[in-house]
Amino acid sequence: MLSFMLLQTSCGQSNNQQTKRNNSSSVRVGGTCEGCELIYTNMPKQMNAVDTSIGWNHKGQRMKIEGIVFQKDGKTPAAGIVVYYYQTNAAGVYPGSAGKTTRHGSIRGWMKTGADGRYTIYTIKPGSYPGSTIPAHMHVLIKEPDINEYYIDDINFDDDAFFTSSERSRLRQQAGSGVVVLKKDAGSLLIGKRDIVLGLNMMNYPEN
């Protein structure tokens, strides 16, 4: 039970504390956000639009998630946006790396969009937390210039047995739908798409 509770605390959204890093005003986009500051832990100085997680070489089903980050109009690609993700391994655990563990584990990464707004993640499909009925998912944070870091809807998988109608009804559609339909390519790679619309259904998002 204790280990399950600790796993639950790894999920990003909480109302217990407020992170003010890189926030130019007293009003925080996305509301309170426990663990958001971990986006900066080991953040690389140089980021590309494509990231391959350490999980790519772990046991599990290889997976590619791709998408376009759009500005608030939902049409114009957004450049210079940092997309950060973290996830469990295939067994539903956030693994450590080289004997060191963070709350986000080691299967994590960063991308920064170019002029076309595109981002791509090569990783493995995560598993549900051991002993739980919580759907498998990937956490995603966004960092825009001059706006604090914030969570958007997790990436959830449409075919997950635990992704029930009740679970779906709780989704906030933050930055658009995080529900991904996975399809296999000619080989065995799973491919899914998750577009991101900045500001869509986001609390306290600036008008301009």
C-alpha positions as CSV (number, residue, x, y, z in Angstrom):
1,M,0.0,0.0,0.0
2,L,2.8,2.4,0.9
3,S,4.5,1.9,-2.4
4,F,1.3,2.5,-4.3
5,M,0.8,5.7,-2.4
6,L,4.3,6.8,-3.3
7,L,3.6,6.0,-6.9
8,Q,0.5,8.2,-6.8
9,T,2.5,11.1,-5.6
10,S,4.5,10.9,-8.8
11,C,1.4,12.0,-10.8
12,G,1.8,15.7,-11.5
13,Q,-1.3,17.6,-10.7
14,S,-1.9,18.5,-7.0
15,N,-3.3,21.3,-5.0
16,N,-0.8,21.0,-2.2
17,Q,1.9,23.5,-3.2
18,Q,2.6,26.3,-5.6
19,T,5.7,26.6,-7.8
20,K,6.5,30.2,-8.8
21,R,9.6,29.5,-10.9
22,N,9.8,31.7,-14.0
23,N,6.4,33.1,-13.3
24,S,6.3,36.9,-13.9
25,S,3.0,37.4,-12.1
26,S,1.3,36.2,-8.9
27,V,-1.3,34.3,-10.9
28,R,0.0,31.0,-12.1
29,V,-1.0,29.5,-15.4
30,G,-2.5,26.0,-14.8
31,G,-3.0,26.7,-11.1
32,T,-1.0,25.0,-8.4
33,C,1.4,22.4,-9.5
34,E,3.3,19.9,-7.3
35,G,6.5,18.7,-8.8
36,C,6.5,21.1,-11.8
37,E,10.0,22.3,-10.8
38,L,11.4,18.9,-11.7
39,I,11.2,19.9,-15.4
40,Y,14.5,21.8,-14.7
41,T,16.3,18.9,-13.1
42,N,19.0,17.8,-15.6
43,M,17.3,19.9,-18.3
44,P,19.8,19.9,-21.2
45,K,21.0,23.3,-22.5
46,Q,20.4,22.2,-26.1
47,M,17.1,20.6,-27.0
48,N,15.9,19.2,-30.3
49,A,12.4,18.6,-31.6
50,V,13.0,14.8,-31.3
51,D,13.8,12.9,-28.2
52,T,14.6,9.2,-27.6
53,S,14.0,8.1,-24.0
54,I,16.2,5.7,-22.1
55,G,13.2,3.5,-22.1
56,W,13.7,2.8,-25.8
57,N,16.2,0.2,-24.9
58,H,14.2,-1.3,-22.0
59,K,11.9,-4.3,-22.1
60,G,8.6,-3.3,-23.6
61,Q,6.7,-2.3,-26.7
62,R,8.5,0.4,-28.6
63,M,6.3,3.5,-29.3
64,K,6.5,6.8,-31.2
65,I,4.4,9.7,-30.1
66,E,4.4,12.8,-32.3
67,G,2.4,16.0,-32.7
68,I,2.3,19.7,-33.4
69,V,2.2,22.4,-30.8
70,F,-0.1,25.2,-32.0
71,Q,-0.6,28.7,-30.8
72,K,-3.9,29.6,-29.1
73,D,-5.7,29.9,-32.5
74,G,-5.2,26.2,-33.0
75,K,-3.8,26.7,-36.5
76,T,-0.4,28.5,-36.2
77,P,2.5,26.3,-35.3
78,A,4.3,27.5,-32.1
79,A,8.1,27.7,-32.1
80,G,10.4,27.7,-29.1
81,I,8.1,25.6,-26.9
82,V,9.6,23.1,-24.5
83,V,7.7,19.9,-24.2
84,Y,8.7,17.7,-21.3
85,Y,7.4,14.2,-20.5
86,Y,7.9,11.4,-18.0
87,Q,6.5,8.0,-17.6
88,T,6.7,4.5,-16.0
89,N,8.4,1.6,-17.6
90,A,6.4,-1.4,-19.0
91,A,6.0,-2.7,-15.4
92,G,4.3,0.5,-14.3
93,V,7.3,1.7,-12.2
94,Y,9.3,5.0,-12.4
95,P,12.8,3.5,-12.7
96,G,15.9,5.2,-11.3
97,S,19.1,5.8,-13.3
98,A,22.7,4.9,-12.2
99,G,21.5,4.4,-8.6
100,K,19.8,7.8,-8.5
101,T,16.1,8.3,-8.4
102,T,13.9,11.3,-8.9
103,R,10.1,11.4,-8.5
104,H,9.9,11.4,-12.3
105,G,12.2,8.4,-12.8
106,S,14.6,8.1,-15.7
107,I,12.2,7.6,-18.6
108,R,11.8,11.2,-19.3
109,G,12.9,13.8,-21.8
110,W,12.7,17.3,-23.3
111,M,12.0,18.6,-26.8
112,K,11.9,22.2,-28.2
113,T,9.8,23.0,-31.2
114,G,11.1,24.6,-34.3
115,A,9.2,26.8,-36.8
116,D,6.9,23.9,-37.7
117,G,5.8,23.3,-34.1
118,R,6.5,19.6,-34.3
119,Y,7.8,17.3,-31.6
120,T,8.5,13.5,-31.6
121,I,9.1,11.1,-28.7
122,Y,10.6,7.6,-29.2
123,T,10.0,5.5,-26.0
124,I,8.2,2.4,-24.8
125,K,4.6,2.1,-23.9
126,P,4.2,2.6,-20.2
127,G,2.4,0.2,-17.9
128,S,-0.3,0.8,-15.3
129,Y,0.9,1.2,-11.7
130,P,1.3,-2.3,-10.1
131,G,-1.8,-3.5,-8.3
132,S,-3.9,-0.5,-9.5
133,T,-6.6,0.1,-12.1
134,I,-5.2,3.5,-13.1
135,P,-4.8,3.6,-16.9
136,A,-1.2,3.7,-18.3
137,H,-0.3,7.2,-19.2
138,M,2.5,9.7,-19.9
139,H,2.8,13.0,-18.0
140,V,3.4,16.1,-20.1
141,L,4.5,19.6,-19.1
142,I,4.9,22.7,-21.2
143,K,7.3,25.6,-20.8
144,E,6.6,28.7,-22.9
145,P,8.8,31.8,-22.9
146,D,7.7,34.2,-20.2
147,I,5.1,31.8,-18.8
148,N,5.5,29.4,-15.9
149,E,5.8,25.6,-16.6
150,Y,2.5,23.8,-16.4
151,Y,0.9,20.4,-16.9
152,I,-1.5,19.6,-19.7
153,D,-3.7,16.5,-20.0
154,D,-1.8,13.3,-19.7
155,I,-1.3,11.1,-22.7
156,N,-3.8,8.3,-22.3
157,F,-4.2,5.3,-24.6
158,D,-7.6,4.7,-26.2
159,D,-7.3,0.9,-26.1
160,D,-6.3,0.7,-22.4
161,A,-8.6,-1.7,-20.5
162,F,-8.5,0.6,-17.5
163,F,-9.4,3.7,-19.5
164,T,-13.1,3.5,-18.8
165,S,-15.9,6.0,-19.5
166,S,-15.6,7.2,-15.9
167,E,-11.9,7.9,-16.4
168,R,-12.6,9.7,-19.7
169,S,-15.2,11.9,-18.1
170,R,-12.6,13.3,-15.7
171,L,-10.4,14.6,-18.5
172,R,-10.1,18.4,-18.7
173,Q,-9.0,18.7,-22.3
174,Q,-6.1,20.9,-21.2
175,A,-4.3,21.9,-24.4
176,G,-6.6,19.6,-26.3
177,S,-7.3,15.9,-26.0
178,G,-4.6,13.7,-24.7
179,V,-6.3,10.5,-25.8
180,V,-4.0,8.7,-28.3
181,V,-5.0,6.0,-30.7
182,L,-2.0,3.7,-31.2
183,K,-1.4,1.9,-34.6
184,K,1.4,-0.4,-35.6
185,D,3.6,0.5,-38.6
186,A,4.8,-2.1,-41.1
187,G,7.0,-3.5,-38.3
188,S,6.0,-3.6,-34.6
189,L,6.4,0.1,-33.7
190,L,3.3,1.7,-32.1
191,I,2.6,5.2,-33.4
192,G,0.3,7.8,-31.9
193,K,-0.4,11.5,-32.3
194,R,-1.0,14.1,-29.7
195,D,-1.4,17.7,-30.9
196,I,-1.1,20.5,-28.3
197,V,-3.1,23.8,-28.5
198,L,-1.5,26.3,-26.1
199,G,-3.9,27.9,-23.7
200,L,-6.9,25.7,-24.6
201,N,-8.9,25.1,-21.4
202,M,-5.9,26.3,-19.3
203,M,-6.6,28.1,-16.1
204,N,-5.2,31.7,-16.0
205,Y,-3.8,31.6,-19.5
206,P,-3.0,35.1,-20.7
207,E,-5.4,36.6,-23.3
208,N,-2.6,38.0,-25.4
